[in-house]
Amino acid sequence: MDGLSIAVLGPGGVGGFLAGVLVKEGFCVTCVTSDASVEIIKQEGLRIESKAFGDFTVYPKVATRLESEPDILFVTMKATTLKNALDRVDPCLVGNSAVVPLLNGIEHMQILRSRYGDRVVAATIGNFSASKVSPNHIIHTTPSAPSAHVEMASDGDIPKSRLQEISDMLAKVNITVDVLDTEAVVLWRKLIRLNAIACTTSASDRTIGFIKSDKWWRKKLEGCVIEGINVSNVEGVEMNSETVMEQIDRLPDGLTTSMQRDINAGNSSEIDAIAGAVIRAGKRHGISCPTIEELMNIIQDRIETISNTL
């Protein structure tokens, strides 16, 4: 068994998958989650259904509150439940840990830093698709290795050697890692692309293939990208809209987004953490984002309509 101790706060699609494959590889993992989920995982284990890893069940440690200091704490719930979930992790228990959030958006960094200080690492996960279908059942649909790609950077107290340690650990479960120069680059590189995809798929309730091929919706997609880049530029992250659109054009046509699926199911969505974060950052610099605001309004109308029918 590897010597690193790992805690996963919020073992949903991302965190449940990570916990499962790391336990399978021999790492010591504790899942920190709700009372009900703790009991189910204790009794039935954590079940992973994966095209890349096969189907298996593991039995990680489980707790409703973190009880001992881990080397690495992955924070993996959605932004909508972040603040409540943090009550499960006392700051005194992560004084020497690397805190690695794999959340969408940028504003969670301030929330986490206010609680855990400079032990927080900026990180994103991409090229990854998984969903939690029950408290102990994760379906991972990324078809082959690498099973995901993580980008990280630390402007705080975490040394490069610890980032390398995390990279080496994730490599053992076929997750590739790039360590970038700054936290802002890590966060904005994903947010610009994700915001454009999530806003257009959620507003239209169509796949990305439709968005890319339909003249009107493609214009909205490009508008989201350009407006996001306008904001990122003044935040110190220069990006090229053509490069981002090339990345989006390579996505499989059948792709939908978790925000779109959450809205359709009547669940809380990350619209505020994704689109709202871009708009608020723009307002701080006097930059308008009319396309993003237009799609956000359409999405809010869809949310209200769906809510009234459920």
KOLPANU-221693 format. One record per residue: x, y, z of N, C-alpha, C in turn; residue in three letters. Coordinates in steps of 0.1 Angstrom, whole numbers, padded with zeros to 4 digits, always signed. Layout:
N
XYZXYZXYZALA;...
! end
This chain:
310
+0009-0012+0000+0000+0000+0000+0009+0012+0000MET;+0005+0022-0008+0013+0035-0009+0011+0042+0004ASP;+0022+0050+0008+0022+0056+0021+0014+0069+0022GLY;+0009+0075+0011+0001+0087+0011-0013+0084+0017LEU;-0017+0093+0025-0031+0092+0030-0039+0103+0023SER;-0051+0099+0019-0060+0108+0010-0074+0108+0016ILE;-0079+0120+0016-0093+0122+0020-0100+0128+0008ALA;-0113+0124+0006-0121+0129-0005-0134+0135+0002VAL;-0136+0148+0001-0147+0155+0006-0158+0156-0006LEU;-0169+0148-0004-0179+0149-0015-0176+0138-0025GLY;-0178+0125-0022-0175+0115-0032-0187+0113-0042PRO;-0188+0123-0051-0198+0122-0062-0192+0116-0074GLY;-0195+0122-0086-0190+0116-0098-0175+0117-0099GLY;-0169+0129-0096-0154+0130-0096-0148+0124-0084VAL;-0153+0127-0072-0147+0122-0060-0149+0108-0058GLY;-0161+0102-0061-0163+0088-0059-0154+0080-0069GLY;-0153+0085-0081-0144+0078-0090-0129+0078-0085PHE;-0125+0090-0081-0111+0091-0076-0109+0081-0064LEU;-0118+0082-0055-0117+0073-0043-0116+0059-0047ALA;-0125+0055-0056-0126+0041-0060-0113+0036-0067GLY;-0108+0043-0077-0096+0038-0084-0084+0039-0075VAL;-0083+0049-0066-0072+0050-0057-0071+0039-0047LEU;-0083+0035-0041-0084+0024-0032-0080+0011-0039VAL;-0085+0009-0051-0082-0002-0059-0067-0003-0062LYS;-0060+0008-0063-0045+0008-0065-0037+0007-0052GLU;-0044+0006-0040-0038+0004-0028-0035+0016-0019GLY;-0041+0027-0023-0040+0039-0014-0050+0039-0003PHE;-0046+0046+0008-0055+0047+0020-0064+0060+0017CYS;-0077+0057+0016-0086+0068+0012-0097+0068+0022VAL;-0101+0080+0027-0112+0083+0035-0122+0091+0027THR;-0135+0087+0026-0145+0095+0020-0153+0102+0031CYS;-0154+0115+0030-0161+0123+0040-0174+0128+0034VAL;-0185+0123+0039-0198+0126+0033-0209+0125+0043THR;-0222+0125+0039-0233+0126+0048-0235+0113+0055SER;-0243+0114+0066-0246+0102+0074-0252+0090+0066ASP;-0261+0093+0057-0268+0083+0049-0258+0076+0040ALA;-0250+0084+0033-0240+0079+0024-0229+0071+0031SER;-0225+0075+0043-0215+0067+0051-0221+0053+0053VAL;-0233+0052+0058-0239+0039+0061-0240+0030+0049GLU;-0244+0036+0037-0245+0028+0025-0231+0023+0021ILE;-0221+0032+0021-0208+0028+0016-0202+0017+0026ILE;-0204+0019+0039-0199+0009+0049-0205-0004+0046LYS;-0218-0005+0043-0225-0018+0041-0223-0024+0028GLN;-0223-0016+0017-0223-0021+0004-0210-0018-0004GLU;-0202-0010+0001-0190-0006-0006-0192+0005-0016GLY;-0182+0010-0023-0182+0020-0033-0181+0012-0046LEU;-0192+0013-0054-0192+0005-0067-0189+0014-0078ARG;-0179+0010-0086-0174+0018-0098-0178+0010-0110ILE;-0184+0016-0120-0187+0010-0133-0180+0018-0143GLU;-0170+0012-0149-0161+0020-0158-0157+0013-0171SER;-0158+0020-0182-0153+0015-0194-0138+0013-0194LYS;-0131+0021-0187-0116+0021-0187-0111+0011-0177ALA;-0118+0010-0165-0112+0002-0154-0120-0011-0151PHE;-0131-0013-0159-0140-0024-0155-0149-0021-0144GLY;-0157-0030-0140-0166-0029-0128-0160-0035-0116ASP;-0160-0027-0105-0154-0033-0092-0161-0025-0080PHE;-0159-0031-0069-0164-0026-0056-0152-0025-0046THR;-0151-0014-0040-0140-0012-0030-0147-0007-0017VAL;-0139-0008-0006-0144-0004+0007-0135+0007+0013TYR;-0136+0019+0009-0128+0030+0015-0132+0032+0030PRO;-0124+0039+0037-0128+0044+0050-0139+0055+0048LYS;-0148+0056+0057-0159+0066+0055-0161+0073+0068VAL;-0164+0086+0068-0167+0094+0080-0176+0106+0076ALA;-0183+0110+0086-0191+0122+0084-0183+0135+0086THR;-0172+0134+0093-0163+0145+0096-0149+0139+0095ARG;-0140+0147+0089-0126+0143+0089-0120+0142+0103LEU;-0114+0130+0105-0110+0127+0119-0095+0128+0121GLU;-0087+0127+0110-0072+0128+0111-0067+0135+0099SER;-0055+0141+0100-0049+0149+0089-0044+0140+0078GLU;-0049+0142+0065-0044+0135+0054-0033+0142+0047PRO;-0025+0136+0039-0015+0142+0031-0022+0151+0020ASP;-0033+0146+0015-0040+0153+0004-0055+0152+0007ILE;-0061+0164+0006-0076+0165+0007-0081+0169-0006LEU;-0089+0160-0013-0096+0164-0026-0109+0169-0022PHE;-0113+0181-0027-0126+0187-0025-0134+0186-0038VAL;-0144+0178-0038-0149+0174-0051-0165+0175-0053THR;-0171+0181-0043-0186+0183-0045-0188+0194-0055MET;-0201+0197-0059-0204+0208-0067-0204+0221-0059LYS;-0202+0232-0066-0202+0245-0060-0214+0248-0051ALA;-0225+0242-0055-0238+0245-0049-0238+0240-0034THR;-0230+0230-0031-0230+0224-0018-0217+0226-0010THR;-0208+0234-0016-0195+0236-0010-0195+0241+0004LEU;-0202+0252+0007-0201+0259+0020-0206+0249+0031LYS;-0217+0242+0029-0221+0233+0039-0212+0222+0041ASN;-0206+0217+0030-0197+0205+0031-0185+0208+0039ALA;-0180+0221+0039-0168+0224+0045-0169+0223+0061LEU;-0181+0223+0066-0182+0221+0080-0177+0207+0084ASP;-0176+0198+0075-0171+0184+0078-0156+0183+0079ARG;-0149+0194+0076-0134+0194+0076-0129+0206+0085VAL;-0125+0203+0097-0119+0213+0106-0106+0218+0100ASP;-0104+0231+0099-0091+0236+0094-0079+0231+0102PRO;-0081+0228+0115-0069+0223+0123-0064+0210+0118CYS;-0073+0203+0110-0069+0189+0105-0063+0189+0091LEU;-0061+0201+0086-0054+0202+0072-0043+0212+0072VAL;-0037+0214+0084-0026+0224+0085-0014+0221+0077GLY;-0012+0208+0074+0000+0205+0066-0004+0197+0053ASN;-0017+0196+0051-0022+0189+0039-0022+0198+0027SER;-0022+0192+0015-0025+0199+0003-0040+0197+0000ALA;-0046+0209-0001-0061+0209-0003-0063+0211-0018VAL;-0069+0201-0025-0070+0202-0040-0084+0201-0044VAL;-0090+0213-0047-0104+0214-0051-0105+0211-0066PRO;-0114+0202-0070-0117+0199-0084-0131+0204-0087LEU;-0133+0217-0086-0146+0223-0087-0146+0232-0100LEU;-0158+0235-0105-0159+0244-0116-0160+0258-0111ASN;-0155+0267-0120-0155+0282-0116-0142+0286-0110GLY;-0143+0298-0104-0131+0304-0099-0133+0309-0084ILE;-0145+0312-0081-0148+0319-0068-0146+0309-0056GLU;-0146+0296-0058-0144+0287-0047-0131+0288-0041HIS;-0121+0293-0048-0107+0295-0043-0107+0305-0031MET;-0115+0315-0032-0115+0325-0021-0122+0319-0009GLN;-0133+0311-0011-0140+0305+0000-0130+0295+0007ILE;-0123+0287+0000-0114+0277+0005-0102+0284+0012LEU;-0097+0294+0006-0085+0301+0012-0089+0307+0025ARG;-0101+0313+0026-0105+0319+0038-0105+0309+0050SER;-0107+0297+0047-0109+0286+0057-0096+0279+0059ARG;-0089+0276+0048-0077+0267+0049-0064+0273+0045TYR;-0064+0286+0042-0052+0294+0039-0045+0289+0026GLY;-0032+0291+0026-0024+0289+0014-0021+0274+0011ASP;-0027+0265+0019-0026+0251+0016-0034+0247+0004ARG;-0042+0256-0001-0052+0253-0012-0044+0254-0025VAL;-0046+0244-0034-0040+0243-0047-0051+0246-0057VAL;-0048+0254-0068-0058+0255-0079-0056+0243-0088ALA;-0068+0237-0091-0068+0225-0099-0081+0223-0106ALA;-0080+0218-0118-0092+0215-0126-0091+0201-0132THR;-0102+0195-0135-0102+0181-0141-0110+0182-0154ILE;-0104+0176-0165-0111+0176-0178-0109+0163-0185GLY;-0114+0162-0197-0114+0149-0205-0119+0138-0196ASN;-0130+0141-0189-0135+0132-0179-0150+0132-0179PHE;-0156+0121-0178-0171+0120-0177-0175+0109-0167SER;-0182+0113-0156-0187+0103-0146-0199+0109-0139ALA;-0207+0101-0134-0219+0105-0127-0222+0096-0115SER;-0228+0102-0105-0232+0094-0093-0247+0091-0095LYS;-0250+0078-0096-0264+0074-0098-0270+0069-0085VAL;-0262+0067-0075-0267+0065-0061-0256+0068-0052SER;-0258+0069-0039-0247+0073-0030-0234+0065-0031PRO;-0235+0053-0035-0223+0044-0036-0221+0038-0050ASN;-0227+0044-0060-0226+0039-0073-0222+0050-0083HIS;-0210+0048-0089-0204+0058-0098-0203+0052-0112ILE;-0208+0058-0122-0206+0053-0136-0196+0063-0143ILE;-0185+0057-0147-0174+0064-0153-0175+0061-0168HIS;-0177+0071-0177-0179+0068-0191-0168+0073-0200THR;-0157+0078-0195-0146+0081-0203-0141+0068-0209THR;-0140+0067-0222-0138+0053-0227-0124+0047-0226PRO;-0113+0055-0224-0100+0048-0224-0090+0057-0217SER;-0078+0052-0215-0068+0060-0209-0063+0071-0218ALA;-0060+0083-0212-0060+0086-0198-0075+0087-0194PRO;-0078+0084-0181-0091+0084-0176-0096+0098-0173SER;-0086+0108-0172-0089+0122-0170-0076+0130-0171ALA;-0077+0143-0172-0066+0151-0173-0067+0162-0162HIS;-0057+0164-0154-0058+0174-0143-0047+0185-0146VAL;-0051+0197-0144-0041+0208-0144-0041+0215-0130GLU;-0029+0218-0126-0027+0223-0112-0017+0235-0112MET;-0018+0243-0102-0007+0253-0099-0009+0258-0085ALA;+0001+0262-0079+0001+0267-0065+0008+0281-0064SER;+0000+0291-0060+0006+0304-0057+0009+0306-0042ASP;+0006+0295-0035+0006+0296-0020+0018+0288-0015GLY;+0015+0280-0004+0025+0273+0004+0029+0259+0000ASP;+0022+0254-0010+0025+0240-0015+0037+0240-0024ILE;+0047+0233-0020+0059+0233-0028+0057+0224-0041PRO;+0066+0227-0051+0065+0219-0063+0067+0204-0061LYS;+0074+0200-0051+0077+0186-0048+0064+0179-0044SER;+0055+0186-0037+0042+0181-0033+0033+0179-0045ARG;+0033+0189-0054+0026+0188-0067+0030+0176-0075LEU;+0043+0174-0075+0049+0163-0082+0044+0150-0076GLN;+0043+0150-0063+0039+0138-0055+0024+0135-0059GLU;+0016+0145-0060+0002+0143-0065+0002+0138-0079ILE;+0010+0144-0087+0011+0140-0101+0014+0125-0103SER;+0024+0121-0095+0028+0107-0096+0017+0098-0091ASP;+0010+0102-0080+0000+0094-0075-0012+0092-0085MET;-0016+0103-0092-0026+0102-0101-0022+0095-0114LEU;-0010+0095-0117-0005+0087-0129-0007+0072-0127ALA;-0007+0068-0114-0009+0054-0112-0023+0049-0115LYS;-0033+0059-0116-0046+0055-0120-0050+0062-0134VAL;-0039+0063-0142-0041+0068-0156-0047+0082-0157ASN;-0044+0090-0147-0048+0104-0149-0036+0113-0151ILE;-0036+0120-0163-0024+0128-0166-0025+0141-0159THR;-0014+0147-0156-0013+0160-0149-0003+0169-0155VAL;-0008+0182-0157+0001+0193-0161+0002+0203-0149ASP;+0014+0207-0145+0016+0217-0135+0019+0230-0143VAL;+0010+0240-0142+0011+0252-0149+0017+0263-0140LEU;+0019+0275-0147+0027+0285-0140+0019+0292-0129ASP;+0006+0295-0131-0001+0303-0121-0015+0297-0119THR;-0021+0300-0108-0034+0295-0105-0045+0301-0114GLU;-0043+0314-0118-0053+0320-0127-0053+0313-0140ALA;-0042+0309-0145-0042+0302-0158-0049+0289-0157VAL;-0047+0281-0147-0054+0269-0144-0069+0271-0145VAL;-0074+0281-0137-0088+0282-0135-0095+0288-0148LEU;-0089+0298-0154-0095+0304-0165-0095+0296-0178TRP;-0084+0288-0179-0083+0279-0191-0096+0270-0192ARG;-0100+0265-0181-0112+0256-0181-0125+0264-0181LYS;-0125+0275-0173-0138+0282-0172-0142+0288-0185LEU;-0134+0293-0193-0138+0299-0206-0145+0289-0215ILE;-0138+0277-0216-0144+0266-0224-0157+0261-0218ARG;-0156+0258-0205-0168+0252-0199-0180+0261-0199LEU;-0178+0274-0196-0189+0284-0196-0196+0284-0209ASN;-0188+0284-0220-0194+0285-0234-0202+0272-0236ALA;-0197+0261-0233-0204+0248-0236-0216+0247-0227ILE;-0214+0249-0214-0225+0248-0204-0237+0257-0207ALA;-0234+0270-0210-0244+0280-0213-0252+0276-0225CYS;-0245+0272-0236-0252+0270-0249-0260+0256-0248THR;-0255+0246-0242-0262+0233-0241-0274+0235-0231THR;-0272+0242-0221-0283+0243-0211-0294+0253-0216SER;-0290+0263-0223-0301+0272-0228-0309+0265-0240ALA;-0302+0257-0248-0309+0251-0259-0314+0237-0256SER;-0309+0231-0246-0311+0217-0242-0309+0208-0254ASP;-0297+0211-0261-0293+0202-0272-0278+0198-0270ARG;-0274+0189-0278-0260+0184-0276-0250+0194-0282THR;-0237+0193-0279-0227+0202-0284-0226+0201-0299ILE;-0229+0189-0305-0229+0187-0319-0239+0196-0326GLY;-0251+0197-0320-0261+0207-0326-0256+0221-0325PHE;-0250+0224-0313-0246+0238-0311-0235+0242-0321ILE;-0226+0233-0324-0215+0235-0333-0220+0237-0347LYS;-0230+0230-0351-0234+0230-0365-0245+0240-0368SER;-0253+0244-0358-0264+0254-0361-0258+0268-0361ASP;-0261+0275-0371-0255+0289-0374-0258+0298-0362LYS;-0270+0299-0357-0274+0308-0347-0267+0304-0333TRP;-0267+0291-0330-0262+0287-0317-0246+0287-0317TRP;-0241+0285-0329-0226+0286-0330-0221+0300-0327ARG;-0229+0310-0332-0226+0324-0329-0226+0327-0315LYS;-0236+0321-0308-0237+0323-0293-0225+0316-0286LYS;-0221+0304-0291-0210+0297-0285-0197+0306-0286LEU;-0195+0311-0298-0183+0319-0301-0184+0332-0292GLU;-0196+0338-0291-0197+0350-0283-0193+0347-0268GLY;-0198+0336-0263-0194+0332-0249-0179+0331-0248CYS;-0172+0325-0257-0158+0323-0257-0151+0336-0257VAL;-0155+0345-0267-0148+0358-0268-0150+0366-0255ILE;-0162+0367-0250-0165+0375-0238-0157+0369-0226GLU;-0156+0356-0225-0148+0350-0214-0134+0354-0215GLY;-0128+0354-0227-0114+0357-0230-0112+0372-0227ILE;-0122+0381-0230-0120+0395-0227-0118+0397-0212ASN;-0126+0389-0204-0124+0391-0190-0111+0384-0185VAL;-0108+0373-0190-0096+0366-0186-0083+0374-0189SER;-0084+0381-0200-0072+0390-0204-0069+0400-0193ASN;-0079+0406-0188-0076+0417-0177-0074+0410-0164VAL;-0077+0397-0163-0073+0390-0151-0059+0384-0152GLU;-0052+0387-0163-0039+0383-0164-0036+0370-0172GLY;-0047+0365-0178-0046+0352-0185-0050+0355-0200VAL;-0040+0355-0209-0042+0357-0223-0045+0344-0230GLU;-0056+0344-0237-0060+0332-0245-0065+0336-0259MET;-0065+0326-0268-0069+0329-0281-0082+0322-0284ASN;-0092+0329-0290-0105+0324-0292-0105+0313-0302SER;-0097+0314-0312-0096+0303-0322-0091+0290-0316GLU;-0082+0291-0307-0077+0279-0301-0087+0272-0293THR;-0095+0281-0285-0106+0275-0277-0116+0269-0285VAL;-0120+0275-0296-0130+0270-0305-0125+0257-0312MET;-0113+0256-0315-0107+0243-0320-0109+0232-0310GLU;-0106+0235-0297-0108+0225-0286-0123+0221-0285GLN;-0132+0230-0286-0146+0227-0286-0150+0219-0298ILE;-0145+0222-0309-0149+0215-0322-0144+0200-0321ASP;-0134+0197-0313-0130+0183-0312-0138+0175-0302ARG;-0147+0181-0295-0155+0174-0286-0165+0165-0293LEU;-0168+0153-0287-0178+0144-0294-0192+0151-0295PRO;-0198+0149-0307-0211+0156-0310-0222+0153-0300ASP;-0221+0141-0294-0232+0137-0285-0231+0142-0271GLY;-0220+0150-0268-0218+0155-0255-0229+0164-0250LEU;-0233+0162-0237-0241+0171-0230-0233+0176-0217THR;-0239+0185-0209-0231+0190-0198-0239+0186-0185THR;-0231+0186-0174-0237+0183-0161-0247+0194-0157SER;-0244+0206-0161-0253+0217-0157-0267+0215-0165MET;-0266+0211-0177-0278+0208-0185-0286+0197-0179GLN;-0279+0186-0175-0286+0175-0169-0292+0178-0156ARG;-0285+0186-0148-0290+0190-0135-0303+0198-0136ASP;-0303+0207-0146-0315+0216-0148-0326+0207-0153ILE;-0324+0198-0162-0335+0189-0167-0341+0181-0156ASN;-0332+0177-0146-0337+0169-0135-0343+0177-0123ALA;-0343+0190-0125-0348+0198-0114-0339+0200-0102GLY;-0326+0197-0104-0316+0198-0094-0310+0212-0094ASN;-0303+0216-0083-0296+0228-0083-0285+0228-0093SER;-0283+0239-0100-0273+0239-0111-0261+0248-0107SER;-0250+0247-0114-0239+0255-0112-0238+0268-0121GLU;-0250+0272-0125-0250+0284-0134-0244+0296-0128ILE;-0246+0298-0115-0240+0310-0108-0225+0308-0106ASP;-0220+0296-0103-0206+0294-0102-0198+0295-0115ALA;-0205+0292-0126-0199+0292-0139-0201+0305-0146ILE;-0213+0307-0152-0216+0319-0159-0216+0331-0150ALA;-0222+0330-0138-0222+0341-0129-0209+0346-0125GLY;-0199+0337-0124-0185+0341-0120-0179+0349-0131ALA;-0181+0345-0144-0175+0353-0155-0181+0367-0155VAL;-0194+0368-0154-0201+0381-0154-0196+0390-0143ILE;-0195+0384-0131-0191+0393-0119-0176+0397-0121ARG;-0168+0388-0126-0154+0392-0129-0153+0403-0139ALA;-0162+0402-0150-0162+0413-0160-0167+0426-0154GLY;-0177+0426-0146-0182+0438-0140-0171+0445-0131LYS;-0163+0437-0125-0152+0443-0117-0143+0452-0125ARG;-0142+0448-0138-0132+0455-0147-0140+0463-0157HIS;-0153+0465-0156-0160+0473-0165-0162+0467-0179GLY;-0162+0453-0179-0164+0446-0192-0177+0439-0192ILE;-0185+0442-0202-0198+0436-0203-0197+0422-0210SER;-0207+0413-0207-0208+0400-0213-0222+0398-0218CYS;-0226+0405-0228-0240+0404-0232-0245+0390-0237PRO;-0237+0383-0243-0241+0370-0248-0243+0360-0236THR;-0233+0361-0227-0234+0352-0215-0247+0356-0207ILE;-0249+0369-0205-0261+0373-0198-0274+0369-0205GLU;-0274+0370-0218-0286+0366-0226-0289+0351-0223GLU;-0279+0342-0224-0280+0328-0222-0284+0325-0208LEU;-0278+0332-0199-0281+0330-0185-0296+0333-0182MET;-0301+0343-0188-0316+0346-0187-0324+0335-0192ASN;-0320+0330-0204-0328+0319-0210-0328+0307-0201ILE;-0316+0304-0195-0314+0292-0186-0323+0294-0174ILE;-0323+0306-0168-0331+0309-0156-0346+0307-0159GLN;-0350+0311-0171-0364+0308-0175-0367+0293-0176ASP;-0358+0286-0182-0359+0271-0183-0360+0265-0169ARG;-0352+0269-0160-0352+0264-0146-0365+0267-0140ILE;-0371+0279-0142-0384+0282-0136-0395+0273-0142GLU;-0395+0272-0155-0405+0263-0162-0404+0249-0157THR;-0392+0243-0156-0391+0230-0152-0395+0228-0137ILE;-0392+0238-0129-0396+0237-0115-0411+0237-0113SER;-0418+0244-0122-0432+0245-0121-0439+0232-0126ASN;-0432+0224-0133-0438+0212-0139-0434+0199-0130THR;-0425+0201-0121-0421+0189-0113-0429+0188-0100LEU;
! end
